């Protein structure tokens, strides 16, 4: 049977799928270990005219972000204890803050694809191994 010829390839791809699973888990933990709970905020220009530099408009809800440039943070915290990110600075420097849930989404997609691909490769390896054993027994 033709599957018997590719047994080593199938087994190698199944092992590669396991390596991808482990690698994605390790990479995610390394990327997110210094994650920051923060909320984007912008200073009010109208308030600055009157000398109040602490009034800010909060943008969106607080999220957990990957570590950013230290200059991107404003002094103080939001009502919920989140650090404040200077949205003007982020736009000026073309920095897009990556959320932890985005990293986790891609990790989960890689793990799912690796599990499905690895299971398929293991099944094909097993079928190839089984057919080669039958051929050897009949010979």
DSSP file (Angstrom, degrees, kcal/mol; ACC not computed):
  #  RESIDUE AA STRUCTURE BP1 BP2  ACC     N-H-->O    O-->H-N    N-H-->O    O-->H-N    TCO  KAPPA ALPHA  PHI   PSI    X-CA   Y-CA   Z-CA
    1    1 A X    >         0   0    0      0, 0.0     3,-0.8     0, 0.0     4,-0.5   0.000 360.0 360.0 360.0 149.0    0.0    0.0    0.0
    2    2 A X  G >>  +     0   0    0      1,-0.2     3,-0.9     2,-0.2     4,-0.6   0.779 360.0  66.4 -68.9 -27.3    1.2    3.5   -0.8
    3    3 A X  G >4 S+     0   0    0      1,-0.2     3,-0.9     2,-0.2    -1,-0.2   0.823  90.9  65.1 -63.1 -30.2    0.8    4.7    2.8
    4    4 A X  G X4 S+     0   0    0     -3,-0.8     3,-1.0     1,-0.2    -1,-0.2   0.811  94.5  59.5 -63.9 -29.1    3.5    2.4    4.0
    5    5 A X  G <4 S+     0   0    0     -3,-0.9     3,-0.3    -4,-0.5    -1,-0.2   0.802 108.1  44.4 -67.7 -28.2    6.0    4.4    1.9
    6    6 A X  G <X S+     0   0    0     -3,-0.9     4,-2.7    -4,-0.6    -1,-0.2   0.129  74.3 115.8-106.5  19.9    5.3    7.6    3.8
    7    7 A X  H <> S+     0   0    0     -3,-1.0     4,-2.5     1,-0.2     5,-0.2   0.910  79.5  47.6 -55.9 -45.5    5.3    6.2    7.3
    8    8 A X  H  > S+     0   0    0     -3,-0.3     4,-2.4    -4,-0.2    -1,-0.2   0.874 111.6  50.7 -66.5 -36.6    8.4    8.2    8.4
    9    9 A X  H  > S+     0   0    0      2,-0.2     4,-2.4     1,-0.2    -2,-0.2   0.939 111.7  47.2 -65.4 -46.7    6.9   11.4    6.9
   10   10 A X  H  X S+     0   0    0     -4,-2.7     4,-2.1     1,-0.2    -2,-0.2   0.915 113.7  47.3 -61.9 -43.6    3.6   11.0    8.7
   11   11 A X  H  X S+     0   0    0     -4,-2.5     4,-2.2    -5,-0.2    -1,-0.2   0.901 111.5  51.6 -66.0 -39.9    5.4   10.2   12.0
   12   12 A X  H  X S+     0   0    0     -4,-2.4     4,-2.1     1,-0.2    -2,-0.2   0.895 110.9  47.7 -62.3 -40.8    7.7   13.3   11.5
   13   13 A X  H  X S+     0   0    0     -4,-2.4     4,-1.9     2,-0.2    -1,-0.2   0.854 109.9  52.5 -70.2 -34.5    4.7   15.5   10.8
   14   14 A X  H  X S+     0   0    0     -4,-2.1     4,-1.5     2,-0.2    -2,-0.2   0.908 111.3  46.8 -66.0 -41.0    2.8   14.2   13.9
   15   15 A X  H  X S+     0   0    0     -4,-2.2     4,-2.1     1,-0.2    -2,-0.2   0.884 109.2  55.0 -66.4 -38.4    5.9   14.9   16.0
   16   16 A X  H  X S+     0   0    0     -4,-2.1     4,-2.3     1,-0.2    -1,-0.2   0.876 104.0  55.1 -61.8 -37.7    6.2   18.4   14.5
   17   17 A X  H  X S+     0   0    0     -4,-1.9     4,-2.0     2,-0.2    -1,-0.2   0.902 107.3  49.4 -62.5 -40.6    2.5   19.0   15.5
   18   18 A X  H  X S+     0   0    0     -4,-1.5     4,-2.3     2,-0.2    -1,-0.2   0.899 109.8  51.5 -65.2 -39.7    3.4   18.2   19.1
   19   19 A X  H  X S+     0   0    0     -4,-2.1     4,-2.9     1,-0.2    -2,-0.2   0.895 108.4  52.1 -63.3 -39.8    6.4   20.6   18.9
   20   20 A X  H  X S+     0   0    0     -4,-2.3     4,-2.5     2,-0.2    -1,-0.2   0.897 108.9  50.6 -62.5 -40.5    4.1   23.3   17.6
   21   21 A X  H  X S+     0   0    0     -4,-2.0     4,-1.8     2,-0.2    -2,-0.2   0.952 114.6  42.2 -62.5 -49.8    1.7   22.8   20.5
   22   22 A X  H  X S+     0   0    0     -4,-2.3     4,-2.4     1,-0.2    -2,-0.2   0.918 114.7  52.0 -63.9 -43.3    4.5   23.1   23.1
   23   23 A X  H  X S+     0   0    0     -4,-2.9     4,-2.8     1,-0.2    -1,-0.2   0.884 108.5  49.8 -61.9 -40.4    6.1   26.0   21.3
   24   24 A X  H  X S+     0   0    0     -4,-2.5     4,-2.1     2,-0.2    -1,-0.2   0.880 111.2  49.4 -68.7 -35.7    2.9   28.0   21.1
   25   25 A X  H  X S+     0   0    0     -4,-1.8     4,-2.0    -5,-0.2    -2,-0.2   0.916 114.4  44.8 -66.9 -42.3    2.3   27.5   24.8
   26   26 A X  H  X S+     0   0    0     -4,-2.4     4,-2.2     2,-0.2    -2,-0.2   0.926 113.5  49.9 -67.0 -44.6    5.9   28.5   25.7
   27   27 A X  H  X S+     0   0    0     -4,-2.8     4,-2.4     1,-0.2    -2,-0.2   0.899 110.6  50.2 -62.4 -40.9    5.8   31.5   23.4
   28   28 A X  H  X S+     0   0    0     -4,-2.1     4,-2.2     1,-0.2    -1,-0.2   0.918 110.8  48.3 -64.0 -43.1    2.5   32.7   24.8
   29   29 A X  H  X S+     0   0    0     -4,-2.0     4,-0.6     1,-0.2    -1,-0.2   0.884 113.2  48.1 -67.0 -35.8    3.7   32.5   28.4
   30   30 A X  H  < S+     0   0    0     -4,-2.2     3,-0.4     1,-0.2     4,-0.3   0.896 114.0  46.6 -69.2 -39.4    6.9   34.4   27.5
   31   31 A X  H  < S+     0   0    0     -4,-2.4    36,-0.4     1,-0.2     3,-0.4   0.868 118.5  39.6 -69.5 -36.3    5.0   37.1   25.7
   32   32 A X  H >< S+     0   0    0     -4,-2.2     3,-1.5    -5,-0.2    -1,-0.2   0.400  84.0  96.8 -98.7   3.7    2.4   37.7   28.3
   33   33 A X  T 3< S+     0   0    0     -4,-0.6    -1,-0.2    -3,-0.4    -2,-0.1   0.805  94.4  36.8 -66.6 -26.9    4.4   37.4   31.5
   34   34 A X  T 3  S+     0   0    0     -3,-0.4    -1,-0.3    -4,-0.3    -2,-0.1  -0.013  85.9 153.2-110.9  28.6    4.8   41.2   31.8
   35   35 A X    <   -     0   0    0     -3,-1.5     2,-0.4    31,-0.1    31,-0.2  -0.222  33.7-141.9 -61.4 149.4    1.3   42.1   30.5
   36   36 A X  E     -A   65   0A   0     29,-2.9    29,-3.3     2,-0.0     2,-0.8  -0.949   7.5-136.2-120.7 131.1   -0.1   45.4   31.8
   37   37 A X  E     +A   64   0A   0     -2,-0.4    46,-2.2    27,-0.3     2,-0.3  -0.775  50.9 148.1 -83.7 112.1   -3.7   46.1   32.7
   38   38 A X  E     -Ab  63  83A   0     25,-2.9    25,-2.9    -2,-0.8     2,-0.4  -0.910  40.5-144.3-145.5 166.4   -4.3   49.4   31.0
   39   39 A X  E     - b   0  84A   0     44,-2.6    46,-2.8    -2,-0.3     2,-0.2  -0.999  28.0-116.6-136.1 137.5   -6.8   51.7   29.4
   40   40 A X  E     +Ab  59  85A   0     19,-0.6    19,-3.2    -2,-0.4     2,-0.3  -0.506  40.0 175.6 -72.9 140.0   -6.3   54.1   26.5
   41   41 A X  E     -Ab  58  86A   0     44,-3.1    46,-2.9    17,-0.3     2,-0.4  -0.978  19.3-153.8-144.6 154.4   -6.9   57.7   27.4
   42   42 A X  E     -A   57   0A   0     15,-2.3    15,-3.2    -2,-0.3     2,-0.1  -0.995  25.3-116.1-132.2 137.4   -6.5   61.1   25.7
   43   43 A X  E     -A   56   0A   0     -2,-0.4     2,-0.5    13,-0.2    13,-0.2  -0.445  32.3-115.5 -70.2 143.3   -5.9   64.4   27.4
   44   44 A X     >  -     0   0    0     11,-1.8     4,-1.4     1,-0.2    11,-0.1  -0.696  17.6-157.2 -80.5 122.6   -8.7   67.0   26.9
   45   45 A X  H  > S+     0   0    0     -2,-0.5     4,-1.1     1,-0.2    -1,-0.2   0.874  92.9  55.2 -67.8 -35.9   -7.5   69.9   24.9
   46   46 A X  H  > S+     0   0    0      1,-0.2     4,-0.6     2,-0.2     3,-0.3   0.874 106.1  51.3 -66.0 -35.9  -10.2   72.2   26.3
   47   47 A X  H >4>S+     0   0    0      1,-0.2     5,-2.2     2,-0.2     3,-0.8   0.843 103.3  59.1 -70.3 -32.5   -9.1   71.4   29.9
   48   48 A X  H ><5S+     0   0    0     -4,-1.4     3,-1.4     1,-0.2    -1,-0.2   0.813  95.4  63.9 -66.1 -28.9   -5.5   72.2   29.1
   49   49 A X  H 3<5S+     0   0    0     -4,-1.1    -1,-0.2    -3,-0.3    -2,-0.2   0.827 105.8  44.7 -63.0 -30.2   -6.6   75.8   28.1
   50   50 A X  T <<5S-     0   0    0     -3,-0.8    -1,-0.3    -4,-0.6    -2,-0.2   0.259 124.3-102.6 -98.2  10.9   -7.6   76.3   31.7
   51   51 A X  T < 5S+     0   0    0     -3,-1.4     2,-0.9     1,-0.2    -3,-0.2   0.508  81.0 130.0  85.3   4.1   -4.5   74.8   33.2
   52   52 A X      < +     0   0    0     -5,-2.2     3,-0.3     1,-0.1    -1,-0.2  -0.814  22.6 168.2 -94.7 105.3   -6.0   71.4   34.1
   53   53 A X        +     0   0    0     -2,-0.9    -1,-0.1     1,-0.2    -5,-0.1   0.437  65.5  69.0 -95.7   0.1   -3.7   68.8   32.7
   54   54 A X        +     0   0    0     -7,-0.1     2,-0.3   -11,-0.1    -1,-0.2   0.594  69.8 103.1 -96.3 -12.3   -5.2   65.9   34.6
   55   55 A X        +     0   0    0     -3,-0.3   -11,-1.8   -11,-0.1     2,-0.3  -0.577  49.9 172.2 -75.9 130.6   -8.6   65.7   32.8
   56   56 A X  E     -A   43   0A   0     -2,-0.3     2,-0.6   -13,-0.2   -13,-0.2  -0.957  33.9-130.5-138.0 153.5   -8.7   62.8   30.3
   57   57 A X  E     -A   42   0A   0    -15,-3.2   -15,-2.3    -2,-0.3     2,-0.3  -0.931  28.5-136.8-102.2 123.0  -11.2   61.1   28.1
   58   58 A X  E     -A   41   0A   0     -2,-0.6     2,-0.6   -17,-0.2   -17,-0.3  -0.637  13.3-149.7 -82.4 136.7  -11.1   57.3   28.5
   59   59 A X  E     -A   40   0A   0    -19,-3.2   -19,-0.6    -2,-0.3    -1,-0.0  -0.927  54.5 -33.7-111.5 120.5  -11.2   55.3   25.3
   60   60 A X  E    S-     0   0A   0     -2,-0.6     2,-0.3   -21,-0.1     3,-0.0  -0.216  93.4 -50.9  70.4-161.5  -12.8   51.9   25.4
   61   61 A X  E     -     0   0A   0      1,-0.1   -21,-0.3   -22,-0.0   -23,-0.1  -0.740  66.2 -83.6-109.6 160.1  -12.6   49.5   28.3
   62   62 A X  E     +     0   0A   0     -2,-0.3     2,-0.3   -23,-0.1   -23,-0.2  -0.377  53.3 178.2 -64.2 140.1   -9.5   48.4   30.3
   63   63 A X  E     -A   38   0A   0    -25,-2.9   -25,-2.9   -27,-0.1     2,-0.7  -0.879  35.5-104.8-135.4 165.6   -7.7   45.5   28.6
   64   64 A X  E     -A   37   0A   0     -2,-0.3    36,-2.9   -27,-0.2    37,-0.4  -0.878  45.1-171.3 -96.0 118.5   -4.5   43.5   29.3
   65   65 A X  E     -AC  36  99A   0    -29,-3.3   -29,-2.9    -2,-0.7    34,-0.2  -0.726  26.8-106.3-109.9 156.2   -1.8   44.6   26.9
   66   66 A X        -     0   0    0     32,-2.7   -34,-0.1    -2,-0.3   -31,-0.1  -0.423  64.3 -69.1 -70.2 157.7    1.6   43.3   26.0
   67   67 A X        -     0   0    0    -36,-0.4     2,-0.2    -2,-0.1    -1,-0.2  -0.182  62.7-171.6 -54.0 138.9    4.4   45.4   27.4
   68   68 A X        -     0   0    0     -3,-0.1     2,-0.2     1,-0.1    -1,-0.1  -0.597  37.1 -59.4-121.0 180.0    4.7   48.8   25.6
   69   69 A X    >   -     0   0    0     -2,-0.2     3,-1.9     1,-0.1     4,-0.3  -0.460  46.3-132.2 -59.9 130.6    7.1   51.7   25.5
   70   70 A X  G >  S+     0   0    0      1,-0.3     3,-1.1    -2,-0.2    -1,-0.1   0.776 105.0  63.0 -61.7 -26.3    7.3   53.2   29.0
   71   71 A X  G 3  S+     0   0    0      1,-0.2    -1,-0.3    18,-0.0    18,-0.1   0.631  87.7  72.9 -73.3 -12.3    6.8   56.7   27.6
   72   72 A X  G <  S+     0   0    0     -3,-1.9    14,-3.8    17,-0.1     2,-0.3   0.639  80.2  90.2 -77.1 -13.3    3.3   55.6   26.5
   73   73 A X  E <   -D   85   0A   0     -3,-1.1    12,-0.2    -4,-0.3     2,-0.2  -0.657  66.8-145.3 -89.9 139.5    1.9   55.6   30.0
   74   74 A X  E     -     0   0A   0     10,-2.9    10,-0.5    -2,-0.3     2,-0.1  -0.562  33.4 -90.1 -91.0 162.0    0.3   58.7   31.6
   75   75 A X  E    S+     0   0A   0     -2,-0.2    -1,-0.1     8,-0.1     2,-0.0  -0.455  90.7  17.4 -69.7 145.4    0.7   59.5   35.3
   76   76 A X  E    S-     0   0A   0     -2,-0.1     8,-0.9    -3,-0.0     2,-0.3  -0.195  80.5 -95.7  88.9 179.6   -2.0   58.0   37.5
   77   77 A X  E     -D   83   0A   0      6,-0.2     6,-0.2     1,-0.1   -39,-0.1  -0.871  31.1-102.4-133.3 166.2   -4.5   55.3   37.1
   78   78 A X    >   -     0   0    0      4,-3.2     3,-1.6    -2,-0.3    -1,-0.1  -0.143  47.8 -88.4 -79.0-178.8   -8.1   55.0   36.0
   79   79 A X  T 3  S+     0   0    0      1,-0.3    -1,-0.1     2,-0.1    -2,-0.0   0.797 128.3  49.5 -62.1 -29.4  -11.1   54.4   38.3
   80   80 A X  T 3  S-     0   0    0      2,-0.1    -1,-0.3     0, 0.0    -2,-0.0   0.252 123.7 -99.3 -97.4  12.4  -10.7   50.7   38.1
   81   81 A X  S <  S+     0   0    0     -3,-1.6     2,-0.2     1,-0.3    -2,-0.1   0.483  76.2 141.9  86.7   3.3   -6.9   50.7   38.9
   82   82 A X        -     0   0    0      1,-0.1    -4,-3.2   -44,-0.1    -1,-0.3  -0.542  55.2-114.6 -78.5 141.5   -5.8   50.4   35.2
   83   83 A X  E     -bD  38  77A   0    -46,-2.2   -44,-2.6    -6,-0.2     2,-0.5  -0.389  33.5-118.3 -66.7 154.2   -2.8   52.3   34.1
   84   84 A X  E     -b   39   0A   0     -8,-0.9   -10,-2.9   -10,-0.5     2,-0.4  -0.850  19.6-151.5-103.4 131.1   -3.5   54.9   31.5
   85   85 A X  E     -bD  40  73A   0    -46,-2.8   -44,-3.1    -2,-0.5     2,-1.0  -0.846  20.4-123.8 -99.8 133.9   -2.1   54.8   28.0
   86   86 A X  E  >  -b   41   0A   0    -14,-3.8     4,-2.1    -2,-0.4   -44,-0.2  -0.655  23.0-168.4 -77.9 102.7   -1.5   58.1   26.1
   87   87 A X  H  > S+     0   0    0    -46,-2.9     4,-2.3    -2,-1.0     5,-0.2   0.848  84.7  55.6 -64.2 -34.9   -3.5   57.5   22.9
   88   88 A X  H  > S+     0   0    0    -47,-0.4     4,-2.5     2,-0.2    -1,-0.2   0.915 108.5  48.2 -62.8 -43.4   -1.9   60.6   21.3
   89   89 A X  H  > S+     0   0    0      2,-0.2     4,-2.2     1,-0.2    -2,-0.2   0.906 110.5  51.6 -63.3 -42.1    1.6   59.2   21.9
   90   90 A X  H  <>S+     0   0    0     -4,-2.1     5,-2.8     1,-0.2     4,-0.4   0.914 113.0  44.2 -62.7 -42.9    0.6   55.8   20.5
   91   91 A X  H ><5S+     0   0    0     -4,-2.3     3,-0.7     3,-0.2    -1,-0.2   0.889 112.4  52.9 -68.1 -38.9   -0.8   57.3   17.3
   92   92 A X  H 3<5S+     0   0    0     -4,-2.5    -2,-0.2     1,-0.2    -1,-0.2   0.888 116.8  37.6 -63.7 -39.8    2.2   59.6   16.9
   93   93 A X  T 3<5S-     0   0    0     -4,-2.2    -1,-0.2    -5,-0.2    -2,-0.2   0.367 109.5-121.2 -93.4   3.6    4.7   56.8   17.2
   94   94 A X  T < 5 +     0   0    0     -3,-0.7     2,-0.6    -4,-0.4    -3,-0.2   0.907  57.4 155.5  54.1  46.1    2.5   54.3   15.2
   95   95 A X      < -     0   0    0     -5,-2.8     2,-0.6    -6,-0.2    -1,-0.2  -0.910  28.4-163.4-103.4 123.3    2.4   51.9   18.1
   96   96 A X        -     0   0    0     -2,-0.6     2,-0.4    -3,-0.1    -5,-0.0  -0.929  20.8-131.6-105.7 115.7   -0.6   49.6   18.2
   97   97 A X        -     0   0    0     -2,-0.6     2,-0.4     1,-0.1   -29,-0.1  -0.512  19.0-141.4 -70.8 121.3   -1.0   48.0   21.6
   98   98 A X        -     0   0    0     -2,-0.4   -32,-2.7   -31,-0.1     2,-0.2  -0.694  13.5-136.7 -85.9 128.7   -1.5   44.3   21.3
   99   99 A X  B >>  -C   65   0A   0     -2,-0.4     4,-1.4   -34,-0.2     3,-0.7  -0.533  12.9-126.2 -84.4 151.1   -4.0   42.8   23.6
  100  100 A X  H 3> S+     0   0    0    -36,-2.9     4,-2.6     1,-0.2     5,-0.2   0.851 109.8  61.6 -63.2 -34.8   -3.3   39.5   25.4
  101  101 A X  H 3> S+     0   0    0    -37,-0.4     4,-1.7     1,-0.2    -1,-0.2   0.796 100.5  54.3 -66.7 -25.0   -6.6   38.1   24.1
  102  102 A X  H <> S+     0   0    0     -3,-0.7     4,-2.0     2,-0.2    -1,-0.2   0.920 109.5  46.8 -69.2 -44.3   -5.3   38.5   20.6
  103  103 A X  H  X S+     0   0    0     -4,-1.4     4,-2.3     1,-0.2    -2,-0.2   0.911 112.9  49.8 -62.1 -42.7   -2.2   36.5   21.4
  104  104 A X  H  X S+     0   0    0     -4,-2.6     4,-2.5     2,-0.2    -1,-0.2   0.848 106.9  55.6 -67.1 -33.7   -4.3   33.8   23.1
  105  105 A X  H  X S+     0   0    0     -4,-1.7     4,-2.1     2,-0.2    -1,-0.2   0.947 110.9  43.3 -62.1 -48.4   -6.6   33.6   20.1
  106  106 A X  H  X S+     0   0    0     -4,-2.0     4,-2.4     2,-0.2    -2,-0.2   0.866 112.3  54.0 -67.8 -35.0   -3.7   32.8   17.8
  107  107 A X  H  X S+     0   0    0     -4,-2.3     4,-2.5     2,-0.2    -1,-0.2   0.938 110.1  47.1 -61.2 -45.7   -2.2   30.4   20.3
  108  108 A X  H  X S+     0   0    0     -4,-2.5     4,-2.6     1,-0.2    -2,-0.2   0.873 111.1  51.4 -64.7 -37.2   -5.6   28.5   20.4
  109  109 A X  H  X S+     0   0    0     -4,-2.1     4,-2.5     2,-0.2    -1,-0.2   0.913 111.4  47.5 -65.2 -42.1   -5.8   28.5   16.6
  110  110 A X  H  X S+     0   0    0     -4,-2.4     4,-2.4     2,-0.2    -2,-0.2   0.910 113.0  48.7 -65.0 -42.1   -2.3   27.1   16.3
  111  111 A X  H  X S+     0   0    0     -4,-2.5     4,-2.6     2,-0.2    -2,-0.2   0.926 112.0  48.4 -64.6 -44.1   -3.0   24.4   19.0
  112  112 A X  H  X S+     0   0    0     -4,-2.6     4,-2.5     1,-0.2     5,-0.2   0.940 113.8  46.1 -61.6 -47.6   -6.3   23.4   17.3
  113  113 A X  H  X S+     0   0    0     -4,-2.5     4,-2.7     1,-0.2     5,-0.2   0.883 113.6  50.0 -62.9 -38.1   -4.7   23.1   13.9
  114  114 A X  H  X S+     0   0    0     -4,-2.4     4,-2.9    -5,-0.2     5,-0.2   0.890 110.4  49.1 -68.9 -39.2   -1.8   21.2   15.4
  115  115 A X  H  X S+     0   0    0     -4,-2.6     4,-2.5     2,-0.2    -2,-0.2   0.944 115.6  43.3 -64.6 -46.6   -4.0   18.7   17.2
  116  116 A X  H  X S+     0   0    0     -4,-2.5     4,-2.1     2,-0.2    -2,-0.2   0.932 118.7  43.6 -65.3 -45.5   -6.1   18.1   14.1
  117  117 A X  H  X S+     0   0    0     -4,-2.7     4,-2.6    -5,-0.2    -2,-0.2   0.908 114.9  49.4 -66.1 -41.9   -3.1   17.8   11.8
  118  118 A X  H  X S+     0   0    0     -4,-2.9     4,-2.6    -5,-0.2    -2,-0.2   0.903 110.8  49.8 -64.6 -41.2   -1.2   15.7   14.3
  119  119 A X  H  X S+     0   0    0     -4,-2.5     4,-2.4    -5,-0.2    -1,-0.2   0.905 112.2  48.4 -63.9 -40.9   -4.1   13.3   14.8
  120  120 A X  H  X S+     0   0    0     -4,-2.1     4,-2.6     2,-0.2    -2,-0.2   0.925 112.8  47.4 -63.8 -45.0   -4.5   13.0   11.0
  121  121 A X  H  X S+     0   0    0     -4,-2.6     4,-2.6     2,-0.2    -2,-0.2   0.891 112.4  49.5 -65.3 -38.7   -0.8   12.3   10.5
  122  122 A X  H  X S+     0   0    0     -4,-2.6     4,-2.7     2,-0.2    -1,-0.2   0.907 111.1  50.2 -65.7 -40.2   -0.7    9.8   13.4
  123  123 A X  H  X S+     0   0    0     -4,-2.4     4,-2.6     2,-0.2    -2,-0.2   0.926 112.2  46.6 -62.5 -44.9   -3.7    8.0   11.9
  124  124 A X  H  X S+     0   0    0     -4,-2.6     4,-2.5     2,-0.2    -2,-0.2   0.896 112.6  50.3 -64.7 -39.5   -2.1    7.9    8.4
  125  125 A X  H  X S+     0   0    0     -4,-2.6     4,-2.8     2,-0.2    -2,-0.2   0.928 111.4  48.8 -61.7 -44.1    1.2    6.6   10.0
  126  126 A X  H  X S+     0   0    0     -4,-2.7     4,-2.7     2,-0.2    -2,-0.2   0.910 111.9  48.1 -63.7 -43.1   -0.8    3.9   11.9
  127  127 A X  H  X S+     0   0    0     -4,-2.6     4,-2.3     2,-0.2    -1,-0.2   0.907 113.9  47.4 -63.8 -40.8   -2.6    2.9    8.7
  128  128 A X  H  X S+     0   0    0     -4,-2.5     4,-2.0  -125,-0.2    -2,-0.2   0.897 113.2  48.1 -65.7 -40.3    0.7    2.7    6.8
  129  129 A X  H  X S+     0   0    0     -4,-2.8     4,-1.9     2,-0.2    -2,-0.2   0.907 111.9  50.0 -65.3 -42.1    2.3    0.8    9.6
  130  130 A X  H  X S+     0   0    0     -4,-2.7     4,-1.8     1,-0.2    -2,-0.2   0.898 111.3  48.0 -64.8 -41.6   -0.6   -1.6    9.8
  131  131 A X  H  X S+     0   0    0     -4,-2.3     4,-2.0     1,-0.2    -1,-0.2   0.862 110.8  51.0 -69.6 -34.6   -0.5   -2.2    6.0
  132  132 A X  H  X S+     0   0    0     -4,-2.0     4,-1.9     2,-0.2    -1,-0.2   0.844 108.6  52.1 -72.1 -31.2    3.3   -2.8    6.0
  133  133 A X  H  X S+     0   0    0     -4,-1.9     4,-1.9     2,-0.2    -2,-0.2   0.897 109.6  49.5 -68.6 -39.3    2.9   -5.3    8.8
  134  134 A X  H  X S+     0   0    0     -4,-1.8     4,-1.9     2,-0.2    -2,-0.2   0.893 110.0  51.3 -64.7 -39.8    0.3   -7.2    6.9
  135  135 A X  H  X S+     0   0    0     -4,-2.0     4,-1.3     1,-0.2    -1,-0.2   0.909 110.2  48.9 -64.3 -41.4    2.5   -7.2    3.8
  136  136 A X  H  < S+     0   0    0     -4,-1.9    -1,-0.2     1,-0.2    -2,-0.2   0.869 110.0  51.8 -66.9 -35.7    5.4   -8.7    5.8
  137  137 A X  H  < S+     0   0    0     -4,-1.9    -1,-0.2     1,-0.2    -2,-0.2   0.877 111.6  46.1 -68.7 -38.0    3.2  -11.4    7.3
  138  138 A X  H  <        0   0    0     -4,-1.9    -1,-0.2     1,-0.2    -2,-0.2   0.727 360.0 360.0 -78.4 -20.8    1.9  -12.6    3.9
  139  139 A X     <        0   0    0     -4,-1.3    -1,-0.2    -5,-0.2    -2,-0.2   0.484 360.0 360.0 -78.6 360.0    5.4  -12.6    2.3
